[in-house]
Amino acid sequence: NYCFMNTSNYNQEFMTKEQVGDAKNFLKENTTCNLLFFDGRAIGITLPYFVELKIVSAEPWAKGDTAAGSTKPVVLETGYTLQVPPFINEGEMIRVDTRTGNYVERVK
């Protein structure tokens, strides 16, 4: 189960893993999102379009690997895996589009 704090009244709202769905790939603590309610219960979630997440696992970049369009898989702090340019390294923060699940840019 997932717990969310309602910022208007500080009540805790709960949703199941099934209700959260693929949004779990981009949720981390203190992410501001909108919840959809029906009969006083949270039933859906809308994420911001972009979130910043840390890379926790990435293959090192091979210096000779400069092929146009080449990418490599990385794992984010949420456990989500996506493709990024080869120069992105473990420990870096990146911006991800939550609508597509794609890499957008490196965050300084």
Summary of the structure (lengths in Angstrom):
residues: 108
radius of gyration: 16.5
end to end distance: 32.7
largest distance: 58.0
contacts: 262
relative contact order: 0.19
helix: 9%
strand: 44%
